[in-house]
Amino acid sequence: MSGMTKMYISLGAILALVLASLLITFARTKTKGVLKFVLSFVAFAMLIAAIPMMAISLL
């Protein structure tokens, strides 16, 4: 895998982590009920998806 590909995967992981952080903050402060659960679940899924992306960028 080329260095540029690793860089783009790493940037994608960083972006996923930032978006997940913003999404969970928004979900906890501005929403209630089912929407809060859905947004929190999506943010958690983004965090889980970022972990293999970070591992791939280290190889």
mmJSON file of the N, C-alpha and C atoms, coordinates in Angstrom:
{"data_MODEL":{"atom_site":{
"group_PDB":["ATOM","ATOM","ATOM","ATOM","ATOM","ATOM","ATOM","ATOM","ATOM","ATOM","ATOM","ATOM","ATOM","ATOM","ATOM","ATOM","ATOM","ATOM","ATOM","ATOM","ATOM","ATOM","ATOM","ATOM","ATOM","ATOM","ATOM","ATOM","ATOM","ATOM","ATOM","ATOM","ATOM","ATOM","ATOM","ATOM","ATOM","ATOM","ATOM","ATOM","ATOM","ATOM","ATOM","ATOM","ATOM","ATOM","ATOM","ATOM","ATOM","ATOM","ATOM","ATOM","ATOM","ATOM","ATOM","ATOM","ATOM","ATOM","ATOM","ATOM","ATOM","ATOM","ATOM","ATOM","ATOM","ATOM","ATOM","ATOM","ATOM","ATOM","ATOM","ATOM","ATOM","ATOM","ATOM","ATOM","ATOM","ATOM","ATOM","ATOM","ATOM","ATOM","ATOM","ATOM","ATOM","ATOM","ATOM","ATOM","ATOM","ATOM","ATOM","ATOM","ATOM","ATOM","ATOM","ATOM","ATOM","ATOM","ATOM","ATOM","ATOM","ATOM","ATOM","ATOM","ATOM","ATOM","ATOM","ATOM","ATOM","ATOM","ATOM","ATOM","ATOM","ATOM","ATOM","ATOM","ATOM","ATOM","ATOM","ATOM","ATOM","ATOM","ATOM","ATOM","ATOM","ATOM","ATOM","ATOM","ATOM","ATOM","ATOM","ATOM","ATOM","ATOM","ATOM","ATOM","ATOM","ATOM","ATOM","ATOM","ATOM","ATOM","ATOM","ATOM","ATOM","ATOM","ATOM","ATOM","ATOM","ATOM","ATOM","ATOM","ATOM","ATOM","ATOM","ATOM","ATOM","ATOM","ATOM","ATOM","ATOM","ATOM","ATOM","ATOM","ATOM","ATOM","ATOM","ATOM","ATOM","ATOM","ATOM","ATOM","ATOM","ATOM","ATOM","ATOM","ATOM"],
"id":[1,2,3,4,5,6,7,8,9,10,11,12,13,14,15,16,17,18,19,20,21,22,23,24,25,26,27,28,29,30,31,32,33,34,35,36,37,38,39,40,41,42,43,44,45,46,47,48,49,50,51,52,53,54,55,56,57,58,59,60,61,62,63,64,65,66,67,68,69,70,71,72,73,74,75,76,77,78,79,80,81,82,83,84,85,86,87,88,89,90,91,92,93,94,95,96,97,98,99,100,101,102,103,104,105,106,107,108,109,110,111,112,113,114,115,116,117,118,119,120,121,122,123,124,125,126,127,128,129,130,131,132,133,134,135,136,137,138,139,140,141,142,143,144,145,146,147,148,149,150,151,152,153,154,155,156,157,158,159,160,161,162,163,164,165,166,167,168,169,170,171,172,173,174,175,176,177],
"type_symbol":["N","C","C","N","C","C","N","C","C","N","C","C","N","C","C","N","C","C","N","C","C","N","C","C","N","C","C","N","C","C","N","C","C","N","C","C","N","C","C","N","C","C","N","C","C","N","C","C","N","C","C","N","C","C","N","C","C","N","C","C","N","C","C","N","C","C","N","C","C","N","C","C","N","C","C","N","C","C","N","C","C","N","C","C","N","C","C","N","C","C","N","C","C","N","C","C","N","C","C","N","C","C","N","C","C","N","C","C","N","C","C","N","C","C","N","C","C","N","C","C","N","C","C","N","C","C","N","C","C","N","C","C","N","C","C","N","C","C","N","C","C","N","C","C","N","C","C","N","C","C","N","C","C","N","C","C","N","C","C","N","C","C","N","C","C","N","C","C","N","C","C","N","C","C","N","C","C"],
"label_atom_id":["N","CA","C","N","CA","C","N","CA","C","N","CA","C","N","CA","C","N","CA","C","N","CA","C","N","CA","C","N","CA","C","N","CA","C","N","CA","C","N","CA","C","N","CA","C","N","CA","C","N","CA","C","N","CA","C","N","CA","C","N","CA","C","N","CA","C","N","CA","C","N","CA","C","N","CA","C","N","CA","C","N","CA","C","N","CA","C","N","CA","C","N","CA","C","N","CA","C","N","CA","C","N","CA","C","N","CA","C","N","CA","C","N","CA","C","N","CA","C","N","CA","C","N","CA","C","N","CA","C","N","CA","C","N","CA","C","N","CA","C","N","CA","C","N","CA","C","N","CA","C","N","CA","C","N","CA","C","N","CA","C","N","CA","C","N","CA","C","N","CA","C","N","CA","C","N","CA","C","N","CA","C","N","CA","C","N","CA","C","N","CA","C","N","CA","C","N","CA","C","N","CA","C","N","CA","C"],
"label_alt_id":[null,null,null,null,null,null,null,null,null,null,null,null,null,null,null,null,null,null,null,null,null,null,null,null,null,null,null,null,null,null,null,null,null,null,null,null,null,null,null,null,null,null,null,null,null,null,null,null,null,null,null,null,null,null,null,null,null,null,null,null,null,null,null,null,null,null,null,null,null,null,null,null,null,null,null,null,null,null,null,null,null,null,null,null,null,null,null,null,null,null,null,null,null,null,null,null,null,null,null,null,null,null,null,null,null,null,null,null,null,null,null,null,null,null,null,null,null,null,null,null,null,null,null,null,null,null,null,null,null,null,null,null,null,null,null,null,null,null,null,null,null,null,null,null,null,null,null,null,null,null,null,null,null,null,null,null,null,null,null,null,null,null,null,null,null,null,null,null,null,null,null,null,null,null,null,null,null],
"label_comp_id":["MET","MET","MET","SER","SER","SER","GLY","GLY","GLY","MET","MET","MET","THR","THR","THR","LYS","LYS","LYS","MET","MET","MET","TYR","TYR","TYR","ILE","ILE","ILE","SER","SER","SER","LEU","LEU","LEU","GLY","GLY","GLY","ALA","ALA","ALA","ILE","ILE","ILE","LEU","LEU","LEU","ALA","ALA","ALA","LEU","LEU","LEU","VAL","VAL","VAL","LEU","LEU","LEU","ALA","ALA","ALA","SER","SER","SER","LEU","LEU","LEU","LEU","LEU","LEU","ILE","ILE","ILE","THR","THR","THR","PHE","PHE","PHE","ALA","ALA","ALA","ARG","ARG","ARG","THR","THR","THR","LYS","LYS","LYS","THR","THR","THR","LYS","LYS","LYS","GLY","GLY","GLY","VAL","VAL","VAL","LEU","LEU","LEU","LYS","LYS","LYS","PHE","PHE","PHE","VAL","VAL","VAL","LEU","LEU","LEU","SER","SER","SER","PHE","PHE","PHE","VAL","VAL","VAL","ALA","ALA","ALA","PHE","PHE","PHE","ALA","ALA","ALA","MET","MET","MET","LEU","LEU","LEU","ILE","ILE","ILE","ALA","ALA","ALA","ALA","ALA","ALA","ILE","ILE","ILE","PRO","PRO","PRO","MET","MET","MET","MET","MET","MET","ALA","ALA","ALA","ILE","ILE","ILE","SER","SER","SER","LEU","LEU","LEU","LEU","LEU","LEU"],
"label_asym_id":["A","A","A","A","A","A","A","A","A","A","A","A","A","A","A","A","A","A","A","A","A","A","A","A","A","A","A","A","A","A","A","A","A","A","A","A","A","A","A","A","A","A","A","A","A","A","A","A","A","A","A","A","A","A","A","A","A","A","A","A","A","A","A","A","A","A","A","A","A","A","A","A","A","A","A","A","A","A","A","A","A","A","A","A","A","A","A","A","A","A","A","A","A","A","A","A","A","A","A","A","A","A","A","A","A","A","A","A","A","A","A","A","A","A","A","A","A","A","A","A","A","A","A","A","A","A","A","A","A","A","A","A","A","A","A","A","A","A","A","A","A","A","A","A","A","A","A","A","A","A","A","A","A","A","A","A","A","A","A","A","A","A","A","A","A","A","A","A","A","A","A","A","A","A","A","A","A"],
"label_entity_id":["1","1","1","1","1","1","1","1","1","1","1","1","1","1","1","1","1","1","1","1","1","1","1","1","1","1","1","1","1","1","1","1","1","1","1","1","1","1","1","1","1","1","1","1","1","1","1","1","1","1","1","1","1","1","1","1","1","1","1","1","1","1","1","1","1","1","1","1","1","1","1","1","1","1","1","1","1","1","1","1","1","1","1","1","1","1","1","1","1","1","1","1","1","1","1","1","1","1","1","1","1","1","1","1","1","1","1","1","1","1","1","1","1","1","1","1","1","1","1","1","1","1","1","1","1","1","1","1","1","1","1","1","1","1","1","1","1","1","1","1","1","1","1","1","1","1","1","1","1","1","1","1","1","1","1","1","1","1","1","1","1","1","1","1","1","1","1","1","1","1","1","1","1","1","1","1","1"],
"label_seq_id":[1,1,1,2,2,2,3,3,3,4,4,4,5,5,5,6,6,6,7,7,7,8,8,8,9,9,9,10,10,10,11,11,11,12,12,12,13,13,13,14,14,14,15,15,15,16,16,16,17,17,17,18,18,18,19,19,19,20,20,20,21,21,21,22,22,22,23,23,23,24,24,24,25,25,25,26,26,26,27,27,27,28,28,28,29,29,29,30,30,30,31,31,31,32,32,32,33,33,33,34,34,34,35,35,35,36,36,36,37,37,37,38,38,38,39,39,39,40,40,40,41,41,41,42,42,42,43,43,43,44,44,44,45,45,45,46,46,46,47,47,47,48,48,48,49,49,49,50,50,50,51,51,51,52,52,52,53,53,53,54,54,54,55,55,55,56,56,56,57,57,57,58,58,58,59,59,59],
"pdbx_PDB_ins_code":[null,null,null,null,null,null,null,null,null,null,null,null,null,null,null,null,null,null,null,null,null,null,null,null,null,null,null,null,null,null,null,null,null,null,null,null,null,null,null,null,null,null,null,null,null,null,null,null,null,null,null,null,null,null,null,null,null,null,null,null,null,null,null,null,null,null,null,null,null,null,null,null,null,null,null,null,null,null,null,null,null,null,null,null,null,null,null,null,null,null,null,null,null,null,null,null,null,null,null,null,null,null,null,null,null,null,null,null,null,null,null,null,null,null,null,null,null,null,null,null,null,null,null,null,null,null,null,null,null,null,null,null,null,null,null,null,null,null,null,null,null,null,null,null,null,null,null,null,null,null,null,null,null,null,null,null,null,null,null,null,null,null,null,null,null,null,null,null,null,null,null,null,null,null,null,null,null],
"Cartn_x":[0.864,0.0,0.907,0.588,1.433,1.237,2.188,2.136,0.945,0.589,-0.553,-1.859,-1.986,-3.193,-3.309,-2.191,-2.195,-2.578,-2.084,-2.402,-3.897,-4.489,-5.917,-6.768,-6.355,-7.077,-6.973,-5.787,-5.592,-6.434,-6.473,-7.301,-8.784,-9.197,-10.583,-10.912,-9.966,-10.176,-10.268,-9.401,-9.439,-10.757,-11.195,-12.467,-13.633,-13.606,-14.67,-14.701,-13.538,-13.48,-14.012,-13.647,-14.123,-15.633,-16.129,-17.568,-18.344,-17.805,-18.471,-18.525,-17.453,-17.428,-18.457,-18.516,-19.496,-20.923,-21.137,-22.473,-22.951,-22.081,-22.499,-22.744,-21.956,-22.181,-23.527,-23.834,-25.122,-26.267,-26.109,-27.181,-27.483,-26.464,-26.68,-27.197,-26.908,-27.324,-28.606,-28.872,-29.976,-31.139,-31.001,-32.071,-32.568,-33.726,-34.336,-34.953,-35.183,-35.935,-35.206,-35.981,-35.47,-34.376,-34.533,-33.518,-32.176,-32.208,-30.978,-30.305,-31.104,-30.559,-29.964,-30.675,-30.204,-28.901,-28.845,-27.627,-26.463,-26.73,-25.679,-25.185,-26.103,-25.722,-24.863,-25.231,-24.445,-23.049,-22.968,-21.667,-20.813,-21.416,-20.685,-20.198,-21.026,-20.629,-19.46,-19.457,-18.343,-17.052,-17.154,-15.968,-15.433,-16.332,-15.92,-15.307,-15.85,-15.319,-13.947,-13.669,-12.384,-11.24,-11.527,-10.459,-9.729,-10.429,-9.683,-9.009,-9.612,-8.98,-7.636,-7.575,-6.309,-5.295,-5.75,-4.842,-4.3,-5.145,-4.708,-3.668,-3.854,-2.904,-1.54,-1.46,-0.171,0.609,-0.043,0.635,1.516],
"Cartn_y":[-1.172,0.0,1.231,2.174,3.365,4.294,5.182,6.136,7.073,7.478,8.388,7.703,6.428,5.692,5.586,5.316,5.257,6.599,7.677,9.009,9.285,8.935,9.18,8.328,7.098,6.256,6.85,7.329,7.955,9.219,10.036,11.244,10.899,9.831,9.376,8.945,8.28,7.866,9.075,10.05,11.268,11.995,12.103,12.76,12.019,10.696,9.911,10.149,10.241,10.491,11.877,12.876,14.241,14.326,13.749,13.777,13.021,11.908,11.154,11.967,12.667,13.499,14.623,15.286,16.364,15.826,14.677,14.091,13.669,13.073,12.648,13.858,14.916,16.141,16.753,16.821,17.349,16.483,15.167,14.255,14.394,14.551,14.602,15.949,17.019,18.34,18.852,18.504,19.122,18.204,16.901,15.992,15.166,14.539,13.682,12.467,11.449,10.288,9.425,8.969,8.031,8.669,9.935,10.614,10.648,10.853,10.849,9.483,8.43,7.075,6.804,7.188,6.93,7.678,8.956,9.733,9.185,8.776,8.191,6.872,6.081,4.811,5.037,6.001,6.323,6.8,7.648,8.132,6.977,6.065,4.905,4.031,3.852,3.064,3.721,5.042,5.752,5.552,5.548,5.299,3.893,2.919,1.535,1.39,2.08,2.002,2.66,3.65,4.351,3.494,2.551,1.729,0.895,0.128,-0.613,0.305,1.459,2.397,2.863,3.128,3.54,2.405,1.174,0.028,-0.195,-0.034,-0.21,0.835,2.058,3.111,2.907,2.072,1.798,0.69,-0.118,-1.247,-0.806],
"Cartn_z":[0.0,0.0,0.0,-0.855,-0.966,0.226,0.383,1.487,1.404,0.188,0.022,0.403,0.064,0.437,1.951,2.604,4.069,4.667,4.056,4.555,4.432,3.3,3.112,4.053,4.3,5.254,6.651,7.002,8.311,8.45,7.422,7.457,7.561,6.899,7.02,8.439,9.097,10.483,11.404,11.192,12.006,11.798,10.56,10.257,10.914,10.876,11.513,13.019,13.638,15.079,15.425,14.633,14.889,14.692,13.599,13.346,14.42,14.876,15.94,17.225,17.525,18.73,18.646,17.506,17.328,17.362,16.748,16.703,18.088,18.874,20.211,21.1,20.929,21.699,21.341,20.048,19.604,20.114,20.015,20.435,21.922,22.72,24.171,24.651,23.927,24.407,23.762,22.515,21.78,21.454,21.65,21.242,22.421,22.207,23.223,22.548,23.334,22.873,21.872,20.88,19.888,19.041,18.697,17.89,18.62,19.907,20.709,20.629,20.741,20.658,19.282,18.23,16.866,16.6,16.964,16.742,17.561,18.779,19.615,19.027,18.506,17.889,16.651,15.821,14.624,15.022,16.039,16.503,17.018,17.764,18.267,17.113,16.094,14.926,14.196,14.136,13.504,14.297,15.616,16.439,16.205,16.142,15.904,14.509,13.511,12.151,12.043,12.868,12.8,13.329,14.213,14.803,13.745,12.887,11.857,10.84,10.593,9.665,10.211,11.511,12.117,12.06,12.302,12.265,10.855,9.851,8.461,8.091,8.573,8.208,8.857,9.888,10.528,9.83,9.025,8.365,7.231],
"occupancy":[1.0,1.0,1.0,1.0,1.0,1.0,1.0,1.0,1.0,1.0,1.0,1.0,1.0,1.0,1.0,1.0,1.0,1.0,1.0,1.0,1.0,1.0,1.0,1.0,1.0,1.0,1.0,1.0,1.0,1.0,1.0,1.0,1.0,1.0,1.0,1.0,1.0,1.0,1.0,1.0,1.0,1.0,1.0,1.0,1.0,1.0,1.0,1.0,1.0,1.0,1.0,1.0,1.0,1.0,1.0,1.0,1.0,1.0,1.0,1.0,1.0,1.0,1.0,1.0,1.0,1.0,1.0,1.0,1.0,1.0,1.0,1.0,1.0,1.0,1.0,1.0,1.0,1.0,1.0,1.0,1.0,1.0,1.0,1.0,1.0,1.0,1.0,1.0,1.0,1.0,1.0,1.0,1.0,1.0,1.0,1.0,1.0,1.0,1.0,1.0,1.0,1.0,1.0,1.0,1.0,1.0,1.0,1.0,1.0,1.0,1.0,1.0,1.0,1.0,1.0,1.0,1.0,1.0,1.0,1.0,1.0,1.0,1.0,1.0,1.0,1.0,1.0,1.0,1.0,1.0,1.0,1.0,1.0,1.0,1.0,1.0,1.0,1.0,1.0,1.0,1.0,1.0,1.0,1.0,1.0,1.0,1.0,1.0,1.0,1.0,1.0,1.0,1.0,1.0,1.0,1.0,1.0,1.0,1.0,1.0,1.0,1.0,1.0,1.0,1.0,1.0,1.0,1.0,1.0,1.0,1.0,1.0,1.0,1.0,1.0,1.0,1.0],
"B_iso_or_equiv":[0.0,0.0,0.0,0.0,0.0,0.0,0.0,0.0,0.0,0.0,0.0,0.0,0.0,0.0,0.0,0.0,0.0,0.0,0.0,0.0,0.0,0.0,0.0,0.0,0.0,0.0,0.0,0.0,0.0,0.0,0.0,0.0,0.0,0.0,0.0,0.0,0.0,0.0,0.0,0.0,0.0,0.0,0.0,0.0,0.0,0.0,0.0,0.0,0.0,0.0,0.0,0.0,0.0,0.0,0.0,0.0,0.0,0.0,0.0,0.0,0.0,0.0,0.0,0.0,0.0,0.0,0.0,0.0,0.0,0.0,0.0,0.0,0.0,0.0,0.0,0.0,0.0,0.0,0.0,0.0,0.0,0.0,0.0,0.0,0.0,0.0,0.0,0.0,0.0,0.0,0.0,0.0,0.0,0.0,0.0,0.0,0.0,0.0,0.0,0.0,0.0,0.0,0.0,0.0,0.0,0.0,0.0,0.0,0.0,0.0,0.0,0.0,0.0,0.0,0.0,0.0,0.0,0.0,0.0,0.0,0.0,0.0,0.0,0.0,0.0,0.0,0.0,0.0,0.0,0.0,0.0,0.0,0.0,0.0,0.0,0.0,0.0,0.0,0.0,0.0,0.0,0.0,0.0,0.0,0.0,0.0,0.0,0.0,0.0,0.0,0.0,0.0,0.0,0.0,0.0,0.0,0.0,0.0,0.0,0.0,0.0,0.0,0.0,0.0,0.0,0.0,0.0,0.0,0.0,0.0,0.0,0.0,0.0,0.0,0.0,0.0,0.0],
"pdbx_formal_charge":[null,null,null,null,null,null,null,null,null,null,null,null,null,null,null,null,null,null,null,null,null,null,null,null,null,null,null,null,null,null,null,null,null,null,null,null,null,null,null,null,null,null,null,null,null,null,null,null,null,null,null,null,null,null,null,null,null,null,null,null,null,null,null,null,null,null,null,null,null,null,null,null,null,null,null,null,null,null,null,null,null,null,null,null,null,null,null,null,null,null,null,null,null,null,null,null,null,null,null,null,null,null,null,null,null,null,null,null,null,null,null,null,null,null,null,null,null,null,null,null,null,null,null,null,null,null,null,null,null,null,null,null,null,null,null,null,null,null,null,null,null,null,null,null,null,null,null,null,null,null,null,null,null,null,null,null,null,null,null,null,null,null,null,null,null,null,null,null,null,null,null,null,null,null,null,null,null],
"auth_seq_id":[1,1,1,2,2,2,3,3,3,4,4,4,5,5,5,6,6,6,7,7,7,8,8,8,9,9,9,10,10,10,11,11,11,12,12,12,13,13,13,14,14,14,15,15,15,16,16,16,17,17,17,18,18,18,19,19,19,20,20,20,21,21,21,22,22,22,23,23,23,24,24,24,25,25,25,26,26,26,27,27,27,28,28,28,29,29,29,30,30,30,31,31,31,32,32,32,33,33,33,34,34,34,35,35,35,36,36,36,37,37,37,38,38,38,39,39,39,40,40,40,41,41,41,42,42,42,43,43,43,44,44,44,45,45,45,46,46,46,47,47,47,48,48,48,49,49,49,50,50,50,51,51,51,52,52,52,53,53,53,54,54,54,55,55,55,56,56,56,57,57,57,58,58,58,59,59,59],
"auth_comp_id":["MET","MET","MET","SER","SER","SER","GLY","GLY","GLY","MET","MET","MET","THR","THR","THR","LYS","LYS","LYS","MET","MET","MET","TYR","TYR","TYR","ILE","ILE","ILE","SER","SER","SER","LEU","LEU","LEU","GLY","GLY","GLY","ALA","ALA","ALA","ILE","ILE","ILE","LEU","LEU","LEU","ALA","ALA","ALA","LEU","LEU","LEU","VAL","VAL","VAL","LEU","LEU","LEU","ALA","ALA","ALA","SER","SER","SER","LEU","LEU","LEU","LEU","LEU","LEU","ILE","ILE","ILE","THR","THR","THR","PHE","PHE","PHE","ALA","ALA","ALA","ARG","ARG","ARG","THR","THR","THR","LYS","LYS","LYS","THR","THR","THR","LYS","LYS","LYS","GLY","GLY","GLY","VAL","VAL","VAL","LEU","LEU","LEU","LYS","LYS","LYS","PHE","PHE","PHE","VAL","VAL","VAL","LEU","LEU","LEU","SER","SER","SER","PHE","PHE","PHE","VAL","VAL","VAL","ALA","ALA","ALA","PHE","PHE","PHE","ALA","ALA","ALA","MET","MET","MET","LEU","LEU","LEU","ILE","ILE","ILE","ALA","ALA","ALA","ALA","ALA","ALA","ILE","ILE","ILE","PRO","PRO","PRO","MET","MET","MET","MET","MET","MET","ALA","ALA","ALA","ILE","ILE","ILE","SER","SER","SER","LEU","LEU","LEU","LEU","LEU","LEU"],
"auth_asym_id":["A","A","A","A","A","A","A","A","A","A","A","A","A","A","A","A","A","A","A","A","A","A","A","A","A","A","A","A","A","A","A","A","A","A","A","A","A","A","A","A","A","A","A","A","A","A","A","A","A","A","A","A","A","A","A","A","A","A","A","A","A","A","A","A","A","A","A","A","A","A","A","A","A","A","A","A","A","A","A","A","A","A","A","A","A","A","A","A","A","A","A","A","A","A","A","A","A","A","A","A","A","A","A","A","A","A","A","A","A","A","A","A","A","A","A","A","A","A","A","A","A","A","A","A","A","A","A","A","A","A","A","A","A","A","A","A","A","A","A","A","A","A","A","A","A","A","A","A","A","A","A","A","A","A","A","A","A","A","A","A","A","A","A","A","A","A","A","A","A","A","A","A","A","A","A","A","A"],
"auth_atom_id":["N","CA","C","N","CA","C","N","CA","C","N","CA","C","N","CA","C","N","CA","C","N","CA","C","N","CA","C","N","CA","C","N","CA","C","N","CA","C","N","CA","C","N","CA","C","N","CA","C","N","CA","C","N","CA","C","N","CA","C","N","CA","C","N","CA","C","N","CA","C","N","CA","C","N","CA","C","N","CA","C","N","CA","C","N","CA","C","N","CA","C","N","CA","C","N","CA","C","N","CA","C","N","CA","C","N","CA","C","N","CA","C","N","CA","C","N","CA","C","N","CA","C","N","CA","C","N","CA","C","N","CA","C","N","CA","C","N","CA","C","N","CA","C","N","CA","C","N","CA","C","N","CA","C","N","CA","C","N","CA","C","N","CA","C","N","CA","C","N","CA","C","N","CA","C","N","CA","C","N","CA","C","N","CA","C","N","CA","C","N","CA","C","N","CA","C","N","CA","C","N","CA","C","N","CA","C"],
"pdbx_PDB_model_num":[1,1,1,1,1,1,1,1,1,1,1,1,1,1,1,1,1,1,1,1,1,1,1,1,1,1,1,1,1,1,1,1,1,1,1,1,1,1,1,1,1,1,1,1,1,1,1,1,1,1,1,1,1,1,1,1,1,1,1,1,1,1,1,1,1,1,1,1,1,1,1,1,1,1,1,1,1,1,1,1,1,1,1,1,1,1,1,1,1,1,1,1,1,1,1,1,1,1,1,1,1,1,1,1,1,1,1,1,1,1,1,1,1,1,1,1,1,1,1,1,1,1,1,1,1,1,1,1,1,1,1,1,1,1,1,1,1,1,1,1,1,1,1,1,1,1,1,1,1,1,1,1,1,1,1,1,1,1,1,1,1,1,1,1,1,1,1,1,1,1,1,1,1,1,1,1,1]
}}}
